[in-house]
Amino acid sequence: MHDILRGLLDAARLLAAGSRELWGIIALSLRVTGTSLLLCTLIGVPVGAALGLSRLRSRGLVTALLYTGMGLPPVVVGLFVYLLLSRSGPLGALGWLFTPRAMIMAQTIIAFPLVTGLTLTAVRGVDPAFRQQVRALGATRVQEIWALLEEARLGVVAAVVAAFGSIISEVGAVMLVGGNIEGRTRVLTTAIVLDTRQGEFVSALALGVILLLLAFLANLVLLRLQGKQ
Amino acid sequence: MMAGGQPIFRLEGVRQVYAGRTVLDIASLEVRDGEILALVGPSGAGKSTLLRLLNFLESPASGRILYRDRLASGGATPLEVRRQVTSVFQRPVLQRASVWANVAYGLRLRGLHSDGRVGAILDTVGLAELARAPARRLSGGEMQRVALARALVIRPRVLLLDEPTANLDPYNVGLIERIIRAENAGRGTTVVLVTHNVFQAHRLADRTGLLLAGRLVELDDTERFFSSPADPRTAAFVSGEMVY
């Protein structure tokens, strides 16, 4: 209990002191997670909406695959990306391994099934009569999909919130493909692991509090967006 | 009330089938430009299916639908044709937005500005004071008037009404009927109304037809349809003696 209190105090002190290293870690965490979230939202929301609207026979299989993907162990994704980007791997020539780009790639793969699957569920939950009414008013296909997304926005924002939660707190994949290199690929979660291994529990706790605070603030913004619409 | 002109819709041998079951089988039907056509019949007669076909929301299993002498079917219908026809359904489906935003929606889809049209139509349907209210918190009658305003603001050439006043109180029924009549008389909008309310058909329509088990039993001028029906099933339906 004492250590937790000290962790909270240290977190406040660390933030107030504003060391360059800490701000660098926070900035990289936000950049990696923010970019991954943006990418998987830009790809996953339209794909989820299209799947939700499609009448393909294989829709059930695709849905089952997506739902399975929601439970992908991050460390397995990390291993997969590692093998892809390693020097002898198919994408080795890119030279992305142990860079933030590799971390973004891994986090995007982790979050994509969540955003797509939950968007699909939200779109399917919209009253079929709504879609018919929108078409009856003269909507094009794109306008129809947009109207459905607007109607399903509570679910879509929930999908983005869930994806954010899963990747901001993720450690296995970013550790594998980023390497936790100081000043280059160290993010909050990997820094916590390192501090814990070194017995720096108070510092690890302080970083944990900062991580929670960031997650809380980001979720507040996302939920505000949900409420506003 | 406008008398009907040239055919705006022509249906030839139109059949619709759901899960192997024929739900609509119309040998021939013309909707005349500028008329109010009422199609009456019990639930399950195929009335709503017919409206979905006329609104190009689905394609028939067989047969031809001609809109102004051009073949038109389902989603393949050109957008500019689709946008001349719109529907008001029995259960108003409104967006999670204000009354104003709902009514302006069709204009927004077409990239048009309100130009005072939304305000004017809200006045017509008696909802000007509720323009900023969340549409989904209105009463059933008010919501249906929003749905009607949303359809009328885009100035459709054909207005399809699927039981537009079912479950509404007499005040809202009267108001909606007056608006439909004014739209038809003022702008010459063709109206196809499907209902099981024979009294409403009698009050509004130039011509009335009876749909039964997906087939058009009889179609005639409204006065003749009610006063001297040719088919005994029509006589039984309009007198309320039909058991179905």
Interface residues (C-beta under 8 A of the other chain):
Chain A: D127 A129 F130 Q132 Q133 R135 A136 L137 G138 A139 T140 Q143 A147 E150 E151
Chain B: R52 N55 L57 L79 R82 R83 T86 S87 F89 R91 V93 Q95 R96 Y105 G106 L109 R110 R150 A151 I154 L160
